[in-house]
Structure formats: structure tokens, C-alpha cells
Amino acid sequence: MISWDRVNELKNEVGKEDFAEVVEIFLEEMDEAMTDLQGGNPAEGLGSAMHFIKGAAMNLGFDELGAICQKFETFAGEGKQDQIDGDKVIASYRRSKEAFVNNASKMAA
């Protein structure tokens, strides 16, 4: 679900203090993207929404979410928007976010 190696790599790249800010911004942007997706029609379109979510997810190590969005981004490019399951994206994000936050708090303790 989460690539902890990628999380640690990013933390080492940006530093501990900046990493916390990166995570905060990521979670805010993802929460907003999920709200838009839940509304049914992201302003930028489903393909663009899947591309954005995929890129952000992979950058922070949310591998499962990134893989789902990659698949749905491909569907959008093929004109198969009806096969994009926004609920699946939202559910994966929620599971990933919970796992990330729980593990991050354990690591900080």
C-alpha cells in the first residue's frame, strides 16, 4: 500500500522539517482532490484528476493509490471514463492516509 522506502527517501531528500510541510501540503491537496472526485466531476476532468492524484501519490509513496490512478488515467485516455471508479480511488486514499498517519505517529514517538 505504502512504499516506506520512498517515504524515507523523500524525507532524506528534503529534510525532516521540510518533509512535515510536504506531507501537510500533500494531504491538503489530496483531501481537496477527493472532495472534487466525490462530487463526481473534477473541474479539470477525470483524466487530469487521475494524472494529478497519481503523480502526487507516487511521489509520497502511496503506491496502491498511484497504481489505481494510473489504470484510470489510461481508461480516460482511451475514452473509457465510464470505467473510472472514483469510489475506489477515494477508498484507497483513505486507507493509505490512515496507514501513513498511523505509522508516521509511531515513528515520531
C-alpha positions as CSV (number, residue, x, y, z in Angstrom):
1,M,0.0,0.0,0.0
2,I,2.7,2.4,1.0
3,S,6.3,2.4,-0.1
4,W,8.1,3.2,3.2
5,D,11.4,3.2,1.3
6,R,10.0,6.0,-0.9
7,V,8.8,7.9,2.2
8,N,12.2,7.7,3.8
9,E,13.9,8.6,0.6
10,L,11.8,11.8,0.3
11,K,12.4,12.6,3.9
12,N,16.1,12.4,3.4
13,E,15.9,14.4,0.2
14,V,14.0,17.4,1.7
15,G,15.0,17.1,5.4
16,K,12.8,16.3,8.4
17,E,11.4,19.8,8.9
18,D,10.6,20.4,5.2
19,F,9.2,16.8,5.0
20,A,6.5,17.7,7.5
21,E,5.5,20.6,5.4
22,V,5.5,18.5,2.2
23,V,3.2,15.9,3.9
24,E,0.9,18.7,5.2
25,I,0.5,20.2,1.7
26,F,0.1,16.7,0.1
27,L,-2.7,15.7,2.5
28,E,-4.5,19.1,2.0
29,E,-4.3,18.8,-1.8
30,M,-5.4,15.1,-1.8
31,D,-8.3,15.8,0.6
32,E,-9.4,18.5,-1.8
33,A,-9.0,16.3,-4.8
34,M,-11.0,13.5,-3.1
35,T,-13.8,16.0,-2.4
36,D,-13.8,17.1,-6.0
37,L,-13.8,13.4,-7.1
38,Q,-16.6,12.6,-4.7
39,G,-18.7,15.4,-6.3
40,G,-18.5,13.4,-9.5
41,N,-16.8,15.8,-11.9
42,P,-13.4,17.3,-11.1
43,A,-13.1,20.7,-12.7
44,E,-10.1,19.6,-14.7
45,G,-11.7,16.4,-16.0
46,L,-11.3,12.8,-14.9
47,G,-8.1,12.1,-16.9
48,S,-6.3,15.1,-15.5
49,A,-7.6,14.4,-12.0
50,M,-6.2,10.8,-12.2
51,H,-2.9,12.1,-13.5
52,F,-2.6,14.6,-10.7
53,I,-3.5,12.2,-7.9
54,K,-1.2,9.5,-9.4
55,G,1.8,11.8,-9.5
56,A,1.3,13.1,-6.0
57,A,0.6,9.7,-4.6
58,M,3.7,8.1,-6.2
59,N,5.9,11.0,-5.0
60,L,5.0,10.3,-1.4
61,G,5.0,6.5,-1.7
62,F,1.2,5.9,-1.9
63,D,1.8,3.0,-4.3
64,E,-1.6,1.4,-4.3
65,L,-3.3,4.7,-5.0
66,G,-0.9,5.6,-7.7
67,A,-1.4,2.3,-9.4
68,I,-5.2,2.6,-9.4
69,C,-5.0,6.2,-10.8
70,Q,-2.6,5.0,-13.5
71,K,-5.1,2.5,-14.6
72,F,-7.9,5.0,-14.6
73,E,-5.8,7.6,-16.3
74,T,-5.3,5.1,-19.1
75,F,-9.0,4.5,-19.3
76,A,-9.6,8.2,-19.6
77,G,-7.1,8.4,-22.4
78,E,-8.9,5.6,-24.2
79,G,-12.3,7.4,-23.8
80,K,-13.5,4.9,-21.1
81,Q,-14.4,7.4,-18.5
82,D,-17.4,5.2,-17.5
83,Q,-14.9,2.6,-16.2
84,I,-13.3,5.1,-13.8
85,D,-14.4,4.2,-10.3
86,G,-14.0,7.3,-8.2
87,D,-15.1,5.5,-5.1
88,K,-12.2,3.0,-5.5
89,V,-9.8,5.9,-5.7
90,I,-11.3,7.6,-2.6
91,A,-11.3,4.3,-0.6
92,S,-7.6,3.7,-1.5
93,Y,-6.7,7.2,-0.5
94,R,-8.4,6.9,2.9
95,R,-6.7,3.5,3.6
96,S,-3.4,4.8,2.6
97,K,-3.7,8.0,4.5
98,E,-4.7,6.1,7.7
99,A,-1.8,3.7,7.3
100,F,0.6,6.7,6.7
101,V,-0.6,8.8,9.6
102,N,-0.6,5.8,12.0
103,N,2.9,4.8,11.0
104,A,4.2,8.4,11.0
105,S,2.9,9.0,14.5
106,K,4.6,5.7,15.7
107,M,7.9,6.8,14.0
108,A,7.7,10.2,15.7
109,A,7.1,8.7,19.2
